[in-house]
Amino acid sequence: MNPETQLTHLGRPQSGPVNTPVYRASTIVFDSLAEFVDAREHPRHALTYGRYGTPTTFELENLVATLEGAAAAALAPSGLAAVSTSLQAFLRPGDHLLMPHSVYGPARRFALGLAEWGVETSFYPPDCGADIAGHLRANTRVVYLESPGSLTFDMQDIPAIAGVCRKRGIVTIADNTWATPLYFQPLRHGVDVSINAATKYIVGHSDAMLGTIAATQAAWPAIERTVNLLGVCVGPDDAFLASRGLRTLAVRLEKHARNALDVARWLQDRPEVAQVCYPPLPEDPGNAIWKRDFQGASGLMGVSLRPQVGPENFARLVDALRIFRLGGSWGGYESLIFPIDTQALHGSAPESEGPYFRLHIGLEHAADMIDDLRGAFDAAGLGQSLHLSGSNHE
């Protein structure tokens, strides 16, 4: 089946209710000792105890594993929980962890906190590709990837990095939230573990927290063991919302991406804008890798303004928006703006020294979003002066 068909038909009953019902359960009772013993031998594949899962979560895990091309998948209560669980599955005292400079901030903070358990973390330039070899140490156990970066949108050459690591027996873990398993499958490009903040596009409606962890046959035992030891589990209602969200993922992402490209091109022509960070744009530094490896795009991008746009101008811009609401997270149906402190980008800042912000392009009509941005830029009060000064794009 093509992925769109898988999203529609897999991970749900083939007779009876169209959607897997919500199973709320903790205690499971058995009719015989033999049945009890048999179930306990495979706790994540049979009803044994609510923490290990129910049909609601089993069906979602199976669908995610299929989409990712994985041996199996597990659910976590958030994207960050998927990150932390995956790292703990492979790292031990004395190990070294490598992460890109542009990595998701909470993942960075968790990794640095592993120093208390004797794990050292260092950072590499996201565009290093096969040159990752120069950053590896004898005790490097895990290389973490995020492509594109969730704030700076740097594209990584994942096949090149994964190829170097696999030859040395180093585990690779990739954050695949931006593209989702629909548009990129890290495991099919040599990665060992693929994680998603399912809170974003998989749920798709900004009303549930969830993470997914998908692994190869070789990596799965460590993931399963850690999930079980830590008691990582999700509520059935959140799993149900994620399963329902997945059914429309293909049509939603297509609309997100189409809107995003329209907005990105409009932004490129604004005199206040120094750079639009969105890999599908031909001018984007990561466009070649995106075209080579990805099957599509989502609606998340970065926008860097010119230094002439000061803090007061930027505040007026943000406060004038009506369709774009100010808020964290992304991946829902609504458009969002999120200001970014460039000092926190750790060497991966965009070209301009002006204000920088992230836009999530939602499912509204593109013309309405552009009108909203136009009004906000006009309210900031710099467009005409920048035009007159010749500061527009050459």
Summary of the structure (lengths in Angstrom):
residues: 394
radius of gyration: 22.1
end to end distance: 46.8
largest distance: 83.4
contacts: 1361
relative contact order: 0.12
helix: 42%
strand: 15%
